[in-house]
Amino acid sequence: MRGLPKFDTLLGITVLFLLIFGLIMITSIGVPKSIALSAPNVTYPDCSDKGVDCYLLFKNHLIRLFFGLIGFLVAFKMPMKFWKKISTLLFVVAAGMLLLVFFVDSTRGTFASNWLTFFNTSLQPSEFAKMALIFYLAKWFTVKGDDVESFQDGFLPFCIVTGIIIFPVALASDFGTVMVLGITAGVIYILAGARLKHIGFGIFSAMIIAIALVSTVPHVRERFQAFAKIDEKCIESYCWQSQQANIAVGSGGFFGKGLTQGVQKSYWLPQASDDFIFAASAEELGFIRIIFVVLAYLVIAIRGYSIASRAENQFEMYVAAGITTWIVMQAFVNIAVNVAIMPVTGITLPFVSYGGSSLVACLIGVGILLNISKNTTYYANNFYRRGNRGSHPAKYSHYRRA
């Protein structure tokens, strides 16, 4: 055991694999977009031409990864007591930034208007709001205790707290993030001891709200129509993204076309290096290779929930479960959209997609998760179980569902 890292090494290696995979695929897939951004007025650009940068996206992503790794190291080293202490402040700042979006709106070419621009760089507050909500709920439920089982003192305050973050995100039309936030908050609520009837009422209410949104918001209705029924009008307008993603995944087959050989990324598939990087990667790598990306998120789920079940205290358990749910659910939604088993939501693939806010936020999140694992490594990390296979029951693995 001497010399082995004092954290969940399997989780760390898995995240490292996804980061390297993202760099490789952004280098391969991002060439057309890099050319368009670096030389928008050149008629027939070539990588050898002056002013044409075929690797602009890769360079930008590398810079963002650098800042993300700094955030990761800070989160990994900072004691959990610090995060608990500033959880309320983080929540207030996150809510304020989400509201600020409506006063300095920057849509960036999407339906969702949830970006802030500072000094020629952009920030997506909703990405960091996920972490703020997780910390605040973790602290709040730790203090609440058995009151969480009450409708008046548990369920209603939970809905209000969660709604403070979710409501402005929904107003900004970022419904993919709304889904991730809602499920993440719900998982923490269940772990805290929510009653089944309250959970059922919450799910029913969410379904009613979702139906109302689909019925009244035009672009949301179009996306659900595209998912439910494909016709000629749909393909020419609001079905375009999902159809081109299907073509990319299907044309990759089992073995793929090879790195840099994908066609869809050039003219057909919008956001190929961002929201649809999974489909663009599947075209170049094929099913046999892209399946390892799916398995990587499965490993993150297993290791993350294992860390949560072995946490030292309730606060750390809620935080670990929340971070794991956030990352895994976001990956599931992105992949489901890319293979057309869910309507288009516009959400990134954690650790892989081109996008600074998502990358930095996810790295901070996994840094905190590995930080929690430092006190539970002996139980959560399989490397430490050799020679000692006795049972070690979790301190906080019970679910109260009365």
C-alpha positions as CSV (number, residue, x, y, z in Angstrom):
1,M,0.0,0.0,0.0
2,R,3.0,2.3,0.6
3,G,3.5,4.6,-2.4
4,L,0.0,4.2,-3.9
5,P,-1.9,7.5,-4.4
6,K,-4.2,8.4,-1.6
7,F,-7.3,8.8,-3.8
8,D,-9.5,6.7,-6.1
9,T,-7.0,6.0,-8.8
10,L,-9.4,4.2,-11.1
11,L,-11.7,7.3,-11.2
12,G,-8.7,9.6,-11.8
13,I,-7.4,7.4,-14.7
14,T,-10.9,7.3,-16.2
15,V,-11.2,11.1,-16.2
16,L,-7.7,11.4,-17.6
17,F,-8.7,9.1,-20.5
18,L,-11.7,11.2,-21.3
19,L,-9.6,14.4,-21.2
20,I,-7.0,12.9,-23.6
21,F,-9.8,11.6,-25.8
22,G,-11.4,15.0,-26.0
23,L,-8.1,16.6,-27.0
24,I,-7.6,14.1,-29.8
25,M,-11.1,14.4,-31.2
26,I,-11.2,18.2,-31.0
27,T,-7.9,18.2,-33.0
28,S,-9.5,15.9,-35.6
29,I,-13.0,17.2,-35.7
30,G,-12.4,20.9,-35.0
31,V,-10.4,21.7,-38.2
32,P,-13.4,22.9,-40.3
33,K,-14.6,25.2,-37.5
34,S,-11.1,26.3,-36.7
35,I,-10.7,27.4,-40.3
36,A,-14.0,29.2,-40.3
37,L,-13.2,31.1,-37.2
38,S,-9.6,32.0,-38.1
39,A,-10.2,32.9,-41.8
40,P,-13.9,33.7,-42.3
41,N,-13.3,35.8,-45.4
42,V,-10.9,33.5,-47.2
43,T,-12.7,31.8,-50.2
44,Y,-10.5,28.7,-50.5
45,P,-8.6,28.4,-47.2
46,D,-5.7,26.0,-46.8
47,C,-3.9,25.1,-43.6
48,S,-0.6,26.4,-45.1
49,D,-2.1,29.8,-45.9
50,K,-1.1,32.8,-43.7
51,G,-3.8,33.6,-41.2
52,V,-5.5,30.2,-41.5
53,D,-5.2,28.3,-38.2
54,C,-6.5,24.7,-38.6
55,Y,-5.9,24.0,-34.9
56,L,-7.4,27.0,-33.3
57,L,-10.0,25.0,-31.4
58,F,-7.3,22.6,-30.1
59,K,-5.2,25.6,-28.9
60,N,-8.2,27.2,-27.2
61,H,-9.3,23.9,-25.6
62,L,-5.7,23.4,-24.3
63,I,-5.8,26.8,-22.6
64,R,-9.2,26.0,-21.1
65,L,-7.9,22.6,-20.0
66,F,-5.0,24.4,-18.2
67,F,-7.4,26.6,-16.2
68,G,-9.6,23.5,-15.6
69,L,-6.6,21.6,-14.1
70,I,-5.8,24.5,-11.8
71,G,-9.4,24.4,-10.6
72,F,-9.1,20.6,-10.2
73,L,-6.0,20.9,-8.1
74,V,-7.5,23.6,-5.9
75,A,-10.7,21.6,-5.4
76,F,-8.6,18.5,-4.7
77,K,-6.5,20.2,-2.0
78,M,-9.1,22.4,-0.3
79,P,-10.6,20.8,2.8
80,M,-14.3,19.9,2.6
81,K,-15.0,22.1,5.6
82,F,-14.1,25.1,3.4
83,W,-16.7,24.1,0.8
84,K,-19.4,23.6,3.5
85,K,-18.6,27.0,5.0
86,I,-18.9,28.9,1.7
87,S,-21.8,26.8,0.3
88,T,-24.4,29.6,1.0
89,L,-22.2,32.2,-0.6
90,L,-21.7,30.0,-3.7
91,F,-25.4,29.6,-4.0
92,V,-26.1,33.3,-3.8
93,V,-23.4,34.2,-6.3
94,A,-24.6,31.5,-8.7
95,A,-28.2,32.7,-8.5
96,G,-27.1,36.3,-9.0
97,M,-25.0,35.3,-12.1
98,L,-28.0,33.4,-13.6
99,L,-30.1,36.5,-13.2
100,L,-27.4,38.8,-14.6
101,V,-27.6,36.8,-17.9
102,F,-30.9,38.5,-18.6
103,F,-29.3,42.0,-18.4
104,V,-26.2,41.2,-20.5
105,D,-27.6,38.5,-22.7
106,S,-25.4,36.8,-25.3
107,T,-27.1,33.9,-27.1
108,R,-24.0,32.8,-29.0
109,G,-26.2,31.4,-31.9
110,T,-28.3,29.1,-29.8
111,F,-31.9,29.2,-28.4
112,A,-30.5,29.2,-24.9
113,S,-29.5,32.7,-23.8
114,N,-27.3,31.8,-20.8
115,W,-23.8,33.3,-21.5
116,L,-21.9,36.1,-20.0
117,T,-19.1,37.8,-21.9
118,F,-16.1,39.4,-20.1
119,F,-13.1,40.8,-21.8
120,N,-13.5,38.8,-25.0
121,T,-14.1,35.5,-23.2
122,S,-17.4,33.9,-22.3
123,L,-18.8,32.2,-19.1
124,Q,-21.8,30.0,-18.8
125,P,-23.1,30.5,-15.2
126,S,-25.4,27.5,-15.3
127,E,-22.4,25.1,-15.4
128,F,-21.1,26.4,-12.1
129,A,-24.7,26.7,-10.7
130,K,-24.8,22.9,-10.7
131,M,-22.0,22.8,-8.2
132,A,-23.4,25.6,-6.1
133,L,-26.8,23.8,-5.8
134,I,-25.1,20.5,-4.8
135,F,-23.1,22.2,-2.0
136,Y,-26.1,24.2,-0.7
137,L,-28.5,21.2,-0.7
138,A,-25.8,19.0,0.9
139,K,-25.4,21.5,3.8
140,W,-29.1,22.2,4.0
141,F,-30.1,18.6,4.3
142,T,-27.4,18.0,6.9
143,V,-28.9,20.6,9.1
144,K,-32.5,19.6,8.3
145,G,-32.3,16.1,9.7
146,D,-35.6,14.3,10.1
147,D,-37.5,17.5,9.0
148,V,-36.8,16.5,5.4
149,E,-39.7,13.9,5.7
150,S,-42.2,16.7,6.3
151,F,-44.1,18.2,3.4
152,Q,-44.2,21.7,4.9
153,D,-40.6,21.7,6.3
154,G,-39.0,19.4,3.8
155,F,-40.6,19.1,0.4
156,L,-41.8,22.7,-0.1
157,P,-38.5,24.4,1.0
158,F,-36.6,21.9,-1.2
159,C,-38.7,22.9,-4.2
160,I,-38.1,26.6,-3.4
161,V,-34.4,26.2,-3.0
162,T,-34.0,24.2,-6.2
163,G,-36.4,26.5,-8.1
164,I,-34.2,29.5,-7.3
165,I,-31.5,27.9,-9.6
166,I,-33.7,26.0,-12.0
167,F,-36.2,28.8,-12.8
168,P,-33.7,31.3,-14.4
169,V,-32.1,28.5,-16.3
170,A,-35.5,27.5,-17.7
171,L,-36.3,31.1,-18.6
172,A,-33.0,31.1,-20.5
173,S,-34.4,28.1,-22.5
174,D,-31.6,25.8,-21.4
175,F,-33.8,22.8,-20.8
176,G,-31.0,20.2,-20.9
177,T,-29.4,21.8,-17.9
178,V,-32.8,22.1,-16.2
179,M,-33.1,18.3,-16.6
180,V,-29.6,17.7,-15.1
181,L,-30.2,20.1,-12.2
182,G,-33.6,18.6,-11.4
183,I,-32.4,15.0,-11.4
184,T,-29.2,15.8,-9.4
185,A,-31.2,17.7,-6.8
186,G,-33.8,14.9,-6.7
187,V,-31.1,12.2,-6.0
188,I,-29.7,14.3,-3.1
189,Y,-33.3,14.7,-1.8
190,I,-33.9,11.0,-1.9
191,L,-30.6,10.2,-0.1
192,A,-31.6,12.7,2.6
193,G,-34.7,10.7,3.4
194,A,-37.5,12.0,1.2
195,R,-40.9,10.2,1.5
196,L,-42.0,8.3,-1.6
197,K,-45.3,10.1,-1.8
198,H,-43.4,13.5,-1.9
199,I,-41.1,12.1,-4.6
200,G,-44.0,10.9,-6.6
201,F,-45.8,14.3,-6.3
202,G,-42.6,16.0,-7.4
203,I,-42.2,13.8,-10.5
204,F,-45.9,14.3,-11.4
205,S,-45.5,18.1,-11.1
206,A,-42.4,18.1,-13.2
207,M,-44.2,16.1,-15.9
208,I,-47.1,18.6,-16.0
209,I,-44.6,21.5,-16.3
210,A,-42.8,19.7,-19.1
211,I,-46.0,19.1,-21.0
212,A,-46.9,22.8,-20.6
213,L,-43.4,23.8,-21.9
214,V,-43.7,21.5,-24.9
215,S,-47.1,22.9,-25.7
216,T,-46.2,26.6,-25.4
217,V,-42.5,27.1,-26.3
218,P,-42.1,26.9,-30.1
219,H,-38.6,25.5,-30.4
220,V,-39.1,23.0,-27.6
221,R,-42.3,21.8,-29.4
222,E,-40.4,21.5,-32.6
223,R,-37.7,19.4,-31.0
224,F,-40.2,17.0,-29.5
225,Q,-42.0,16.8,-32.9
226,A,-38.7,16.0,-34.5
227,F,-38.2,13.2,-32.0
228,A,-41.7,11.8,-32.4
229,K,-42.2,12.1,-36.1
230,I,-39.8,12.8,-39.0
231,D,-41.2,14.3,-42.2
232,E,-39.8,16.3,-45.1
233,K,-40.5,19.6,-43.5
234,C,-38.9,18.5,-40.3
235,I,-35.7,17.3,-42.0
236,E,-35.3,20.6,-43.8
237,S,-35.6,22.7,-40.6
238,Y,-35.8,21.5,-37.0
239,C,-34.8,17.9,-37.6
240,W,-31.6,18.8,-39.2
241,Q,-29.3,18.3,-36.2
242,S,-30.6,14.9,-35.1
243,Q,-30.7,13.6,-38.7
244,Q,-27.1,14.6,-39.4
245,A,-26.0,13.1,-36.1
246,N,-27.8,9.8,-37.1
247,I,-26.0,9.8,-40.4
248,A,-22.6,10.4,-38.6
249,V,-23.1,7.6,-36.2
250,G,-24.5,5.2,-38.8
251,S,-21.8,5.9,-41.4
252,G,-19.1,5.2,-38.9
253,G,-20.2,1.5,-38.7
254,F,-18.1,-0.8,-36.5
255,F,-14.6,0.4,-37.3
256,G,-15.1,4.0,-38.3
257,K,-13.7,6.0,-41.2
258,G,-10.5,6.9,-39.4
259,L,-9.2,10.0,-37.6
260,T,-9.7,13.3,-39.7
261,Q,-11.7,11.3,-42.3
262,G,-15.2,12.2,-41.1
263,V,-17.4,14.1,-43.5
264,Q,-20.3,15.3,-41.3
265,K,-18.1,17.6,-39.3
266,S,-17.3,19.7,-42.4
267,Y,-20.6,21.1,-43.6
268,W,-23.5,19.0,-42.3
269,L,-23.4,18.5,-38.5
270,P,-23.7,21.7,-36.5
271,Q,-21.7,22.0,-33.2
272,A,-19.7,18.9,-34.2
273,S,-16.9,19.7,-31.7
274,D,-19.4,20.8,-29.0
275,D,-22.8,19.2,-28.3
276,F,-22.4,16.6,-31.1
277,I,-18.8,15.5,-30.6
278,F,-20.0,12.0,-29.7
279,A,-21.7,11.5,-33.1
280,A,-18.8,13.1,-35.0
281,S,-16.3,10.8,-33.0
282,A,-18.5,7.8,-33.7
283,E,-18.2,8.5,-37.5
284,E,-14.4,8.5,-37.3
285,L,-13.8,5.8,-34.7
286,G,-16.7,3.5,-35.1
287,F,-18.8,1.5,-32.6
288,I,-15.9,-0.7,-31.4
289,R,-13.9,2.3,-30.2
290,I,-16.6,4.8,-29.2
291,I,-18.1,2.2,-26.8
292,F,-15.1,2.8,-24.5
293,V,-16.3,6.3,-24.0
294,V,-19.7,5.0,-22.8
295,L,-17.9,2.5,-20.5
296,A,-15.8,5.4,-19.0
297,Y,-18.9,7.1,-17.8
298,L,-20.2,3.9,-16.4
299,V,-16.9,3.6,-14.4
300,I,-17.4,7.2,-13.1
301,A,-20.9,6.2,-11.9
302,I,-19.7,3.1,-10.1
303,R,-16.7,4.8,-8.5
304,G,-18.5,8.0,-7.6
305,Y,-21.4,6.3,-5.9
306,S,-19.0,3.9,-4.2
307,I,-17.2,7.0,-2.8
308,A,-20.5,8.5,-1.7
309,S,-21.6,5.3,0.1
310,R,-18.3,5.3,2.1
311,A,-18.2,9.0,2.9
312,E,-17.1,10.2,6.4
313,N,-20.2,12.2,7.0
314,Q,-23.5,13.1,5.5
315,F,-22.4,16.3,3.9
316,E,-19.6,14.6,1.9
317,M,-22.0,11.8,1.0
318,Y,-24.5,14.2,-0.5
319,V,-21.8,16.1,-2.3
320,A,-20.2,13.0,-3.8
321,A,-23.6,11.6,-4.9
322,G,-24.6,14.9,-6.4
323,I,-21.4,15.4,-8.4
324,T,-21.6,11.8,-9.7
325,T,-25.2,12.2,-10.7
326,W,-24.5,15.6,-12.4
327,I,-21.6,14.3,-14.5
328,V,-23.1,10.9,-15.4
329,M,-26.6,12.3,-16.1
330,Q,-25.1,15.0,-18.3
331,A,-23.2,12.4,-20.3
332,F,-26.2,10.2,-20.6
333,V,-28.4,13.1,-22.0
334,N,-25.7,14.1,-24.4
335,I,-25.1,10.6,-25.8
336,A,-28.9,9.9,-25.9
337,V,-29.3,13.1,-28.0
338,N,-26.4,12.1,-30.3
339,V,-27.9,8.7,-31.0
340,A,-31.5,10.1,-31.3
341,I,-33.2,8.4,-28.4
342,M,-33.9,11.8,-26.8
343,P,-34.9,15.2,-28.3
344,V,-32.1,17.7,-28.9
345,T,-31.3,19.6,-25.7
346,G,-28.0,21.3,-26.4
347,I,-25.8,20.0,-23.6
348,T,-22.1,19.1,-23.6
349,L,-20.3,15.8,-23.1
350,P,-18.3,16.1,-19.8
351,F,-14.5,16.3,-20.1
352,V,-14.7,15.8,-23.9
353,S,-16.7,18.6,-25.6
354,Y,-15.2,21.9,-26.7
355,G,-16.3,24.4,-24.1
356,G,-14.5,26.2,-21.3
357,S,-17.2,26.6,-18.7
358,S,-18.3,22.9,-18.8
359,L,-14.7,21.6,-18.8
360,V,-13.6,23.8,-15.9
361,A,-16.8,23.1,-13.8
362,C,-16.5,19.3,-14.4
363,L,-12.8,19.2,-13.5
364,I,-13.6,21.2,-10.3
365,G,-16.4,18.7,-9.6
366,V,-14.2,15.6,-10.0
367,G,-11.4,17.2,-8.0
368,I,-13.9,17.5,-5.1
369,L,-15.0,13.9,-5.6
370,L,-11.4,12.7,-5.5
371,N,-10.8,14.9,-2.5
372,I,-13.7,13.1,-0.7
373,S,-12.2,9.7,-1.8
374,K,-9.0,10.5,0.1
375,N,-10.7,9.7,3.3
376,T,-12.5,6.6,1.9
377,T,-9.8,5.2,-0.5
378,Y,-9.2,2.1,1.5
379,Y,-12.8,1.1,1.0
380,A,-13.6,2.7,-2.4
381,N,-10.4,1.9,-4.3
382,N,-10.1,-1.7,-5.3
383,F,-6.3,-1.5,-5.3
384,Y,-6.4,-1.2,-1.5
385,R,-8.7,-4.2,-1.0
386,R,-6.0,-6.8,-1.8
387,G,-5.3,-8.9,1.3
388,N,-8.3,-7.4,3.2
389,R,-11.6,-8.5,1.7
390,G,-13.6,-8.1,4.9
391,S,-16.9,-6.3,4.7
392,H,-16.8,-2.6,5.5
393,P,-20.4,-1.3,5.8
394,A,-21.1,2.2,4.7
395,K,-21.8,4.8,7.3
396,Y,-24.5,6.6,5.3
397,S,-25.7,4.2,2.7
398,H,-29.2,3.8,4.2
399,Y,-32.1,5.3,2.3
400,R,-35.1,6.3,4.4
401,R,-38.2,6.0,2.2
402,A,-41.0,5.8,4.7
